[in-house]
């Protein structure tokens, strides 16, 4: 196990801190709860960011903090240099922002060299300058490896962003992937807010997010966080949304939490959330006429073709509900349930996105096809007796062990439990859209590709083999824990978290590894020889002082005889 105790910042972070470029908490002291300073000179209180790197360009982002509400146009200058001191400037320009785009700034800086590190900075008239950010373009065919930091589920009131702080200190990260729930939309008394007041992290605005100004204020609050600013300043981000950038369990035309009678048309709320996301995230819009279409691909030097998918908004049909398959006598219709979750009419991605993905995969010559997407693709099916509440997970695992040791001690009812089929029960994931999942697996098999899926959403860490409906190995899935949202530990109070994780591995057949109680992220390192995933966790999100450790490392090898999870040695 590799452990650091508050490791020192690496060269760039150290240089910037020494020069005062990283403002930290002190630089935010003039902010209101929304992150906008009152009666101060224009500045850059939400840091800088870069994103969507290509071999010859990258998006540069910042936000100007206006001196007054309703201030008019603001001219912002930008520079791009090859050195952190900003002496070797190779590109520069000017852009105008205003309240119409919440004073955010995006520049698509082009004409760059592949696989190069660059530094960038913004300034406004009067001398105010932003911090200096570091970014990197994608390599072409001469790359030896690709290193990605993978994040999900960063809930501001649930704890400090120590995960981001640790990631900002890592060396040689080519890009960060944020695969959803960058913000949460709940009211200040909503989900995971139990310690928010004590931590000084009460959500703003206080009410649930509905209007454009609501989403803007929530992004401003998050982006005022110094740890989030540090990781954005250290590496380019490639991001997609999940549900909480909109509303809980969002699908194409609604959300489980959105009540039209109370909140108005969902389409208006979706448009507000979309607008704020594109303003505040360093994302390049593939089609300006369709801002909801954010699926896109990135090629890392012949090693990885990364396809960022939208499994949430653009094509998803409404989620099925397990409860709707009980009749008036509380009998569960297993056959109808299985038929519906496997129905080819149910879509997760939509036909257009699926066709786009196949085109990308078929054209790619990279060693690995990597899907950056939101929810678990692996089969997370439970024994029927557990799903139906006839047997607890703990007792079922004990029954399995007892039956393996002495089959004669199992009674008839227990034997039925053991021999019954498994059932999916987390229907917001790919388990609820199995025809689309089979189509993705068939696509990879048809084109003879090595598949690695990256997932988030559940707040827990997982590693699973991906198998199709006939049991054929299709690839692997690495799923990250959350940045701050609580995991399964709350469901098993007083129980050893390692026992809970072991129980999950015992219950779910394709599951290889689980960590169900810690906050963290993944570092995924890809080469022509393997893809390795290191799960890195912090020991607390309730104090600024923390330790971080790489707790588990697994890998997958390419080729039809491999493409399954195995241990890392050395």
C-alpha positions in Angstrom: 0.0 0.0 0.0 1.3 3.4 -1.0 0.6 6.0 1.6 1.2 9.7 1.8 0.6 12.0 4.7 -0.3 15.4 3.2 2.3 14.9 0.5 4.0 18.0 -0.8 2.7 19.7 -3.9 4.7 18.9 -7.0 6.7 21.4 -9.0 4.0 23.5 -10.6 1.7 23.6 -7.6 4.7 24.5 -5.4 5.8 27.3 -7.7 2.4 28.8 -8.0 1.8 28.8 -4.2 5.2 30.5 -3.7 4.3 33.2 -6.1 0.9 33.8 -4.6 -0.9 32.6 -7.8 -2.9 30.0 -5.9 -5.1 32.1 -3.7 -6.4 29.4 -1.4 -8.9 30.2 1.2 -7.5 33.7 2.0 -8.1 34.8 -1.6 -11.8 34.0 -1.2 -12.5 35.9 2.0 -14.3 38.7 0.2 -16.9 36.3 -1.4 -20.6 36.3 -0.5 -22.3 32.9 -0.2 -22.9 32.8 -3.9 -19.2 33.3 -4.6 -19.6 36.8 -6.0 -17.7 39.6 -4.2 -19.4 42.8 -3.2 -17.9 46.2 -4.1 -14.4 45.0 -5.0 -12.4 45.4 -8.1 -13.1 42.8 -10.9 -11.2 39.7 -10.2 -11.1 35.9 -10.7 -12.5 34.4 -7.5 -13.5 31.2 -9.1 -10.1 30.2 -10.4 -9.3 28.9 -13.8 -9.9 25.6 -15.7 -9.1 23.9 -18.9 -10.8 21.1 -20.7 -11.6 19.0 -23.7 -7.9 18.8 -24.8 -7.2 17.7 -28.4 -3.8 17.3 -30.0 -3.8 20.9 -31.2 -6.1 22.8 -28.9 -7.7 23.0 -25.5 -10.6 25.0 -23.9 -9.5 27.6 -21.4 -12.0 28.8 -18.8 -12.4 31.4 -16.1 -15.0 33.7 -14.6 -14.7 37.4 -13.9 -16.1 38.5 -10.6 -17.9 41.8 -11.4 -17.5 44.8 -9.1 -21.3 45.4 -9.1 -24.4 43.4 -9.9 -25.6 44.2 -13.4 -22.2 45.4 -14.6 -21.9 45.6 -18.4 -19.5 44.0 -20.7 -16.1 43.1 -19.4 -13.0 42.6 -21.7 -10.8 39.8 -20.6 -7.3 39.1 -21.9 -5.7 35.7 -22.0 -2.2 34.3 -22.6 -0.8 30.9 -23.2 2.8 30.1 -22.5 5.3 27.2 -22.4 6.5 28.1 -18.9 4.8 28.5 -15.5 6.3 32.0 -15.1 4.4 33.1 -18.3 7.5 34.5 -19.9 7.4 32.4 -23.1 4.0 33.4 -24.4 3.0 31.7 -27.6 -0.6 32.8 -27.9 -2.8 35.5 -26.6 -6.1 37.2 -27.3 -9.1 39.0 -25.8 -12.7 38.1 -25.3 -15.8 40.0 -23.9 -18.1 38.5 -21.3 -21.2 39.8 -19.6 -24.0 39.0 -17.3 -25.7 37.2 -20.2 -23.2 34.3 -19.7 -22.7 34.9 -16.0 -19.4 36.6 -16.7 -17.8 33.2 -17.6 -15.1 33.1 -20.3 -14.2 30.3 -22.7 -11.4 30.3 -25.2 -10.6 27.5 -27.6 -6.9 27.9 -27.8 -5.7 26.4 -31.1 -2.5 25.9 -33.0 -0.8 23.9 -30.2 1.7 21.0 -30.3 0.6 17.5 -29.4 1.5 16.0 -26.0 2.8 19.4 -24.7 2.3 21.0 -21.3 1.1 24.7 -21.4 0.3 27.4 -18.9 -2.3 30.0 -19.2 -3.6 33.1 -17.4 -6.4 35.7 -17.7 -6.4 39.4 -16.9 -8.7 42.4 -16.9 -8.2 46.1 -17.2 -6.9 47.5 -14.0 -4.2 44.9 -13.5 -6.2 42.0 -11.9 -4.8 38.7 -13.0 -6.0 35.2 -12.5 -4.0 32.3 -11.1 -1.9 30.5 -13.6 -3.3 27.2 -14.8 -1.5 24.2 -16.2 -2.9 22.2 -19.1 -1.8 19.5 -21.6 -2.7 18.6 -25.2 -3.3 15.0 -26.3 -0.4 13.0 -27.7 -0.4 11.5 -31.1 1.0 8.1 -32.1 4.2 8.2 -30.1 2.7 8.0 -26.6 3.9 5.3 -24.2 1.2 5.6 -21.6 -1.9 7.6 -20.6 -2.7 8.5 -17.0 -6.3 9.7 -16.1 -7.7 10.8 -12.8 -11.4 9.8 -12.5 -13.9 11.5 -10.3 -17.6 11.3 -9.5 -20.2 12.6 -7.0 -18.7 15.7 -5.5 -21.4 16.9 -3.0 -20.4 20.2 -1.3 -22.3 19.9 2.0 -21.3 16.3 2.5 -17.7 17.1 3.2 -14.4 18.8 2.2 -13.0 18.1 -1.3 -9.9 16.4 0.0 -10.0 14.0 -2.9 -9.5 16.9 -5.3 -6.7 18.2 -3.1 -4.8 14.9 -3.3 -5.3 14.6 -7.1 -3.9 18.1 -7.6 -0.6 16.9 -6.2 -0.2 13.9 -8.4 2.5 13.9 -11.1 2.0 13.1 -14.8 -1.8 13.1 -15.0 -2.7 13.7 -18.6 -6.4 14.6 -17.9 -9.0 14.4 -15.3 -12.4 12.7 -16.1 -15.4 13.9 -14.2 -18.1 11.4 -15.0 -21.1 13.0 -13.3 -22.6 14.7 -10.3 -20.2 17.6 -10.3 -22.8 19.5 -8.3 -25.9 18.5 -6.4 -29.3 20.2 -6.9 -30.8 19.6 -3.4 -32.0 22.2 -1.0 -29.8 23.1 1.9 -31.7 20.7 4.2 -31.6 17.9 1.7 -29.3 14.9 1.0 -26.1 14.4 3.0 -26.3 17.8 4.8 -26.0 16.5 8.4 -22.6 18.2 9.0 -22.9 21.0 6.5 -23.3 23.8 9.0 -20.5 22.6 11.3 -18.2 22.4 8.2 -19.3 25.8 6.9 -20.7 24.1 3.7 -24.4 24.9 3.7 -25.7 24.8 0.2 -26.5 28.1 -1.6 -29.1 28.9 -2.7 -31.0 27.3 0.2 -33.9 26.0 -2.0 -33.9 23.3 -4.6 -32.4 24.3 -7.9 -35.0 25.2 -10.5 -34.0 28.4 -12.3 -30.9 29.4 -14.2 -29.9 31.8 -11.4 -30.2 28.9 -9.0 -27.8 26.6 -10.9 -25.4 29.5 -11.5 -25.2 30.2 -7.7 -24.6 26.6 -6.9 -21.8 26.3 -9.5 -20.3 29.5 -8.1 -20.3 28.1 -4.6 -18.6 24.9 -5.7 -16.0 26.7 -7.8 -15.1 29.0 -4.9 -13.7 25.9 -3.1 -9.9 26.1 -3.1 -9.4 22.3 -3.5 -11.6 22.2 -6.6 -9.8 25.3 -7.9 -6.4 23.6 -7.3 -7.3 20.4 -9.3 -8.7 22.5 -12.2 -5.6 24.6 -12.3 -3.4 21.5 -12.3 -4.8 19.5 -15.2 -7.4 19.6 -18.1 -10.9 18.2 -17.4 -13.0 16.0 -19.6 -16.5 16.0 -18.2 -20.0 14.6 -18.7 -23.1 15.2 -16.6 -25.1 12.7 -14.6 -28.5 13.3 -12.9 -27.6 15.8 -10.1 -26.5 18.5 -12.5 -30.2 18.5 -13.3 -32.4 16.5 -10.8 -32.3 13.1 -9.1 -32.7 10.2 -11.5 -33.1 12.4 -14.5 -34.3 10.7 -17.7 -35.0 12.2 -21.2 -38.3 13.9 -20.2 -38.3 14.1 -16.4 -36.9 13.2 -13.0 -38.1 11.1 -10.1 -38.0 14.2 -8.0 -39.4 16.7 -10.4 -43.1 17.5 -9.7 -44.5 19.5 -12.6 -47.5 20.7 -10.5 -45.0 22.3 -8.0 -42.0 23.1 -10.1 -43.4 23.7 -13.6 -42.4 22.1 -16.9 -39.3 19.9 -16.6 -38.1 21.2 -20.0 -37.6 24.7 -18.5 -35.6 23.3 -15.6 -33.5 21.1 -17.9 -32.7 24.1 -20.1 -31.6 26.2 -17.1 -29.3 23.4 -15.9 -27.9 22.9 -19.4 -27.1 26.5 -19.8 -25.3 26.8 -16.4 -23.4 23.6 -17.1 -22.0 24.9 -20.4 -21.2 28.3 -18.8 -19.3 26.9 -15.9 -17.6 23.8 -17.3 -14.6 23.8 -19.6 -16.4 21.8 -22.2 -16.4 22.2 -26.0 -19.9 21.9 -27.4 -19.9 19.4 -30.4 -23.0 21.0 -31.9 -24.0 24.6 -30.8 -27.5 24.0 -32.0 -27.9 21.0 -29.7 -26.3 21.8 -26.3 -27.8 18.6 -24.9 -25.6 16.5 -27.2 -22.3 16.2 -25.3 -21.1 12.7 -26.3 -17.6 13.0 -27.9 -14.3 11.2 -28.4 -10.7 11.8 -27.5 -7.7 9.9 -28.9 -4.7 9.5 -26.7 -1.7 8.6 -28.9 -2.9 5.3 -30.3 -3.3 3.9 -26.8 -6.8 4.9 -25.8 -9.8 6.1 -27.7 -11.9 7.6 -24.9 -15.6 7.9 -25.7 -17.5 10.1 -23.3 -21.1 9.0 -23.3 -24.4 10.5 -22.1 -26.3 7.7 -20.5 -28.5 10.2 -18.6 -30.3 12.8 -20.6 -30.4 12.6 -24.4 -31.8 9.1 -25.0 -32.7 7.5 -21.7 -36.2 6.1 -21.3 -37.9 6.4 -17.9 -36.6 4.0 -15.3 -38.6 0.9 -14.4 -39.8 0.5 -10.8 -39.5 -2.8 -9.0 -42.6 -2.1 -7.0 -44.8 -2.0 -10.1 -44.3 -5.7 -10.7 -46.3 -6.8 -7.7 -50.0 -7.6 -8.0 -52.7 -7.0 -5.5 -51.7 -10.2 -3.6 -48.1 -9.0 -3.4 -47.0 -11.6 -5.9 -44.0 -10.6 -8.0 -44.2 -11.2 -11.8 -40.7 -12.4 -12.5 -41.3 -13.2 -16.2 -42.8 -9.8 -17.0 -40.0 -8.1 -15.1 -37.3 -9.9 -16.9 -39.0 -9.2 -20.2 -39.2 -5.5 -19.6 -35.6 -5.0 -18.4 -34.4 -6.8 -21.6 -36.8 -5.2 -24.0 -35.1 -3.8 -27.1 -37.5 -0.9 -27.0 -35.9 0.4 -23.8 -33.0 2.8 -24.6 -30.2 4.1 -22.4 -28.3 6.0 -25.1 -30.7 6.6 -27.9 -30.3 5.4 -31.5 -28.3 8.3 -32.7 -25.7 8.1 -30.0 -25.4 4.3 -30.3 -24.8 4.7 -34.1 -22.2 7.4 -33.4 -20.4 5.1 -30.9 -20.2 2.3 -33.4 -18.7 4.6 -36.0 -16.1 5.8 -33.5 -15.2 2.3 -32.4 -15.0 0.9 -35.9 -12.7 3.7 -37.0 -10.4 3.6 -34.0 -7.0 2.0 -34.2 -6.2 2.5 -30.5 -5.3 -0.5 -28.3 -8.2 0.3 -25.9 -11.7 1.5 -26.3 -12.5 3.3 -23.0 -16.1 4.4 -22.2 -16.3 7.4 -19.8 -19.9 7.3 -18.6 -22.1 7.7 -15.6 -23.7 4.5 -14.2 -22.6 0.9 -13.6 -22.6 -1.3 -16.8 -21.7 -4.5 -15.0 -24.4 -7.0 -14.0 -25.1 -6.1 -10.3 -27.8 -8.8 -9.9 -28.8 -10.1 -6.5 -30.2 -13.5 -5.6 -34.0 -13.6 -6.0 -34.5 -14.4 -2.3 -32.6 -11.2 -1.3 -34.4 -9.0 -3.9 -37.8 -10.3 -2.6 -36.8 -9.8 1.0 -37.1 -13.4 1.9 -33.5 -13.6 3.1 -31.1 -10.9 4.2 -27.9 -10.5 2.3 -25.9 -11.5 5.4 -28.0 -14.7 5.9 -27.8 -15.6 2.2 -24.0 -15.4 2.3 -23.9 -17.5 5.4 -26.2 -20.0 3.7 -23.9 -20.3 0.7 -21.0 -21.1 2.9 -23.0 -23.6 4.8 -24.1 -25.3 1.6 -20.6 -25.5 0.2 -19.3 -27.1 3.5 -22.2 -29.5 3.9 -24.9 -29.7 1.2 -27.0 -32.1 3.3 -27.7 -29.4 5.9 -29.7 -27.2 3.5 -33.5 -27.6 3.7 -35.8 -27.5 0.7 -36.7 -23.8 1.0 -33.0 -22.9 1.2 -32.2 -25.0 -1.8 -34.8 -23.1 -3.8 -33.2 -19.9 -2.7 -29.7 -21.1 -3.8 -30.9 -22.5 -7.2 -33.1 -19.5 -8.1 -32.0 -17.0 -10.7 -30.5 -13.6 -9.9 -32.4 -10.4 -10.6 -31.4 -6.9 -11.3 -32.6 -4.4 -8.7 -30.7 -1.1 -9.4 -32.7 -0.1 -12.5 -31.2 3.4 -12.9 -28.0 1.6 -14.1 -27.4 -0.5 -17.3 -29.2 -3.4 -15.5 -32.4 -1.6 -16.3 -31.5 -1.2 -20.0 -30.1 -4.6 -20.9 -30.7 -4.5 -24.7 -28.5 -1.4 -25.0 -25.8 -3.1 -22.9 -25.9 -6.1 -25.2 -25.6 -3.9 -28.2 -22.5 -2.3 -26.8 -20.9 -5.7 -26.0 -21.8 -7.0 -29.5 -20.2 -3.9 -31.0 -17.0 -4.5 -29.2 -17.0 -8.2 -30.1 -17.8 -7.5 -33.8 -14.9 -5.0 -34.1 -12.5 -7.1 -31.9 -11.9 -4.4 -29.4 -10.5 -4.3 -25.9 -13.1 -2.6 -23.7 -12.6 -0.8 -20.5 -15.7 1.0 -18.9 -15.3 3.7 -16.3 -18.3 4.4 -14.1 -19.3 6.4 -11.0 -22.7 7.3 -9.6 -23.0 4.8 -6.7 -20.5 6.6 -4.3 -18.7 3.2 -3.8 -15.7 1.7 -5.6 -16.2 -1.5 -7.7 -14.3 -3.6 -10.2 -16.3 -6.1 -12.3 -15.9 -8.4 -15.3 -18.3 -7.5 -18.1 -20.1 -10.4 -19.5 -22.9 -10.6 -22.1 -26.2 -12.4 -21.6 -24.6 -15.6 -22.8 -21.7 -15.3 -20.2 -19.0 -14.3 -22.7 -16.3 -12.0 -21.5 -16.7 -8.5 -23.0 -14.3 -6.4 -21.0 -13.9 -4.9 -17.6 -15.4 -2.0 -15.6 -13.6 0.1 -13.1 -16.0 2.3 -10.9 -14.9 5.1 -8.7 -15.9 6.0 -5.2 -17.3 9.5 -4.6 -15.4 12.7 -3.9 -17.6 13.4 -0.9 -21.1 11.8 -1.1 -21.6 9.0 1.5 -21.5 5.4 0.5 -23.0 2.2 1.8 -21.6 2.6 5.3 -24.8 4.3 6.4 -26.8 1.2 5.5 -24.8 -1.1 7.8 -24.1 1.0 11.0 -21.8 -0.7 13.4 -20.7 -3.3 10.9 -17.1 -3.7 9.8 -17.0 -2.0 6.3 -14.6 -4.7 5.0 -17.2 -7.3 5.9 -19.8 -5.4 3.9 -17.6 -5.2 0.9 -16.8 -8.9 1.1 -20.5 -9.6 1.3 -21.2 -7.7 -1.9 -18.5 -9.6 -3.7 -19.9 -12.8 -2.4 -23.5 -11.9 -3.5 -22.7 -10.5 -7.0 -21.1 -13.1 -9.2 -19.2 -10.8 -11.8 -18.0 -8.4 -9.0 -14.3 -8.8 -8.3 -13.6 -5.9 -5.9 -15.6 -3.5 -3.7 -14.9 -0.7 -1.3 -18.1 0.6 0.2 -17.1 3.1 2.9 -14.4 5.4 1.7 -14.2 8.5 -0.4 -11.7 8.6 -3.2 -10.9 8.5 -6.9 -9.2 6.4 -9.5 -5.9 6.8 -11.4 -6.2 4.8 -14.6 -2.9 4.2 -16.4 -3.1 2.7 -19.9 -0.3 1.4 -22.1 -0.1 -0.9 -25.0 0.5 -3.8 -22.6 -2.2 -3.2 -20.0 -4.7 -0.9 -18.3 -4.1 -0.5 -14.6 -6.5 1.0 -12.1 -5.3 2.4 -8.8 -8.1 3.2 -6.3 -6.9 6.0 -4.1 -8.8 7.0 -0.9 -8.7 9.7 1.7 -9.2 8.9 5.4 -11.7 11.7 6.0 -13.8 14.4 4.3 -14.7 16.1 7.6 -11.4 17.7 8.4 -8.9 19.6 6.2 -6.1 17.5 7.5 -6.1 14.1 5.9 -4.1 11.2 4.7 -4.4 9.5 1.3 -3.5 6.0 0.2 -3.6 3.8 -2.9 -5.5 0.9 -1.4 -6.0 -1.5 -4.4 -4.6 -1.9 -7.8 -6.0 -4.1 -10.5 -5.4 -4.5 -14.3 -6.6 -5.9 -17.5 -4.6 -7.2 -20.4 -5.5 -6.9 -24.1 -6.5 -9.7 -26.5 -9.4 -12.2 -26.8 -7.8 -14.6 -24.3 -7.6 -11.8 -21.6 -9.9 -8.8 -21.3 -10.7 -9.7 -17.7 -9.7 -8.4 -14.3 -6.5 -9.6 -12.7 -4.2 -8.7 -9.9 -1.3 -6.3 -10.4 2.0 -7.7 -9.4 4.9 -5.4 -8.7 
